[in-house]
């Protein structure tokens, strides 16, 4: 799929009140060779959490020790989880036509897009907002723009990071802080 141009939604720079924060955990960085092992999405309406979707995904291959060390997800945790074909369709149905949001969300979108297309022939065409773009604009003096660094800068609790549902919560908290800071700067 790497050589095929994805027909995904558009990247937006805006501050929606209705959106779905998404995050995945994977066995590596390449959507063509690595697998999704966890998907989470948190729906917000009028800026308030209204629903949560979270599932492990049973991969076809062993989860690398490095990934288990980072995420805490091991083979026993996913052995009774749905396969990617079931999990990706459940995610797609949950997200509906919502604007998607995430931190470095292109990574997540590409995995979700490729798996949805491969398993069901469906294009994931939801527009999306990348919170990382806001942090690059606002927090120019931070040593890096990792989600945990941005969260720490704003005093957001990062315990449980690198698990999909918790990363959705951290991302949303970063989004609110960055949105408010950008609005203050624009008002000056």
Secondary structure, DSSP 8 states (H G I E B T S, - for coil): -TTS------EE-S--SSEEEEEEEESSS-TTT--EEEEEEEEEETTEEEEEEEEEB--SS---HHHHHHH---HHHHTTSB-HHHHHHHHHHHHTT--EEETTHHHHHHHHHHHHHHHHS------EEEHHHHHHHH-TTSS---HHHHHHHTT---TTTTSHHHHHHHHHHHHHHHHHHHHHHHH-
